[in-house]
Amino acid sequence: MSKLLMPKATAVWLIDNTTLSFEQIAAFTGLHRLEIQALADGDVAPGMQGMDPIQNGQLTRDEIARCEADDQAVLKLAKSDIPMPVVRNKGPRYTPVSKRADKPDGISWLVKHHPELTDAQIGRLIGTTKPTIQKIRDKSHWNAANFRPRSPVELGLCSQLELSTEIAKAIKAGRQPLAEPIVEDHEEDTMQEPTGWEGLS
């Protein structure tokens, strides 16, 4: 739900530029009626510059006129077409419960294949903590013997774009990637042809 921007400054503008009652302004701004009275008297925030809610798209002139004509009417916040900024949570990324057990495998793969990535970058990609990454790096993790390094993209822990972006940042910062990609052992046997077919025609 949309919220009013700068309620006190909006209240000051409504006090100075409309005939709305203090109760109506209080209901619209979410402030107490006594606070509206204090703003009007200059006891609170003297000299505060009012903010026009019409100009910023939060009210219309027609809505103000409707409520000025009926002191029992309640102002309604206008719906804005302006996209609101997306607030990104700075905490660790959410990982579904079903995939949390795959995190150590994804971390171990990144540590092995992308030494240029810092612990902070791996933490952002996988949604884990630096102590966990350090334990996997130095093989002191309690379950280290059972790790199966697998790409976090394959595991669904991050996207290819996110991984590529972090790798590009690391290289730009001067950290060197592996000279040659590591080929996993299980990949080497997949293309071998079966033997014993030479004599068949």
CORSULLIN-V818912 format. One record per residue. N is the residue number from 0. RES is the residue in one small letter. SS is DSSP state (hx for helix, st for strand, lp for the rest). OMEGA is omega in radians with two decimals (999 if undefined). Layout:
N/RES/SS/OMEGA
N/RES/SS/OMEGA
This chain:
0/m/lp/-3.13
1/s/lp/3.11
2/k/lp/3.13
3/l/lp/3.08
4/l/lp/3.05
5/m/lp/-3.05
6/p/hx/-3.12
7/k/hx/3.14
8/a/hx/3.10
9/t/hx/3.11
10/a/hx/3.11
11/v/hx/-3.13
12/w/hx/-3.12
13/l/hx/3.10
14/i/hx/-3.05
15/d/hx/-2.96
16/n/hx/-3.14
17/t/lp/3.07
18/t/lp/3.11
19/l/lp/3.12
20/s/lp/3.10
21/f/hx/3.12
22/e/hx/3.14
23/q/hx/-3.14
24/i/hx/3.13
25/a/hx/-3.13
26/a/hx/-3.11
27/f/hx/-3.06
28/t/hx/-3.12
29/g/lp/3.11
30/l/lp/3.10
31/h/lp/-3.13
32/r/hx/3.13
33/l/hx/3.10
34/e/hx/3.07
35/i/hx/3.11
36/q/hx/-3.13
37/a/hx/3.08
38/l/hx/-3.13
39/a/hx/-3.13
40/d/hx/-3.12
41/g/lp/3.13
42/d/lp/3.13
43/v/lp/3.10
44/a/lp/3.13
45/p/lp/3.13
46/g/lp/3.13
47/m/lp/3.12
48/q/lp/3.11
49/g/lp/3.10
50/m/lp/-3.07
51/d/lp/-3.13
52/p/lp/3.08
53/i/lp/-3.12
54/q/lp/-3.13
55/n/lp/2.99
56/g/lp/-3.12
57/q/lp/3.07
58/l/lp/3.04
59/t/lp/3.11
60/r/hx/3.14
61/d/hx/3.14
62/e/hx/3.10
63/i/hx/-3.13
64/a/hx/3.14
65/r/hx/-3.10
66/c/hx/3.06
67/e/hx/-3.12
68/a/hx/-3.12
69/d/lp/-3.04
70/d/lp/3.05
71/q/lp/-3.11
72/a/lp/-3.12
73/v/lp/3.11
74/l/lp/3.10
75/k/lp/3.14
76/l/lp/-3.14
77/a/lp/3.06
78/k/lp/-3.09
79/s/lp/3.06
80/d/lp/-3.11
81/i/lp/3.14
82/p/lp/3.13
83/m/lp/3.13
84/p/lp/3.12
85/v/lp/3.12
86/v/lp/-3.13
87/r/lp/3.11
88/n/lp/-3.10
89/k/lp/3.11
90/g/lp/3.13
91/p/lp/-3.12
92/r/lp/3.14
93/y/lp/3.08
94/t/lp/3.10
95/p/lp/-3.10
96/v/hx/-3.08
97/s/hx/-3.10
98/k/hx/-3.05
99/r/hx/-3.14
100/a/lp/-3.13
101/d/lp/-3.07
102/k/hx/-3.14
103/p/hx/3.11
104/d/hx/3.13
105/g/hx/3.12
106/i/hx/-3.11
107/s/hx/3.11
108/w/hx/-3.14
109/l/hx/3.12
110/v/hx/-3.10
111/k/hx/-3.01
112/h/hx/-3.07
113/h/lp/3.14
114/p/lp/3.13
115/e/lp/-3.12
116/l/lp/3.09
117/t/lp/3.09
118/d/hx/3.13
119/a/hx/3.13
120/q/hx/3.12
121/i/hx/3.11
122/g/hx/3.12
123/r/hx/-3.09
124/l/hx/-3.03
125/i/hx/-3.07
126/g/lp/-3.11
127/t/lp/-3.07
128/t/lp/3.14
129/k/hx/3.11
130/p/hx/3.12
131/t/hx/3.14
132/i/hx/-3.13
133/q/hx/3.12
134/k/hx/3.11
135/i/hx/3.10
136/r/hx/-3.08
137/d/lp/3.07
138/k/lp/3.10
139/s/lp/3.11
140/h/lp/-3.05
141/w/lp/-3.08
142/n/lp/-3.03
143/a/hx/-3.08
144/a/hx/-3.07
145/n/hx/-3.13
146/f/lp/3.01
147/r/lp/-3.07
148/p/lp/3.12
149/r/lp/-3.10
150/s/lp/3.11
151/p/hx/3.07
152/v/hx/3.11
153/e/hx/-3.13
154/l/hx/-3.14
155/g/lp/-3.14
156/l/lp/3.06
157/c/lp/3.13
158/s/lp/3.10
159/q/hx/3.13
160/l/hx/3.13
161/e/hx/3.13
162/l/hx/-3.14
163/s/hx/3.13
164/t/hx/-3.14
165/e/hx/3.11
166/i/hx/3.14
167/a/hx/3.11
168/k/hx/-3.12
169/a/hx/-3.13
170/i/hx/3.12
171/k/hx/3.14
172/a/lp/3.06
173/g/lp/3.11
174/r/lp/-3.00
175/q/lp/3.04
176/p/lp/3.07
177/l/lp/3.13
178/a/lp/3.11
179/e/lp/3.12
180/p/lp/3.09
181/i/lp/3.08
182/v/lp/-3.14
183/e/lp/-3.08
184/d/hx/-3.05
185/h/hx/3.14
186/e/hx/-3.02
187/e/hx/-3.05
188/d/lp/-3.01
189/t/lp/-3.06
190/m/lp/-3.14
191/q/lp/3.13
192/e/lp/3.10
193/p/lp/-3.14
194/t/lp/3.10
195/g/lp/-3.12
196/w/lp/-2.98
197/e/lp/-3.03
198/g/lp/-3.11
199/l/lp/3.11
200/s/lp/999
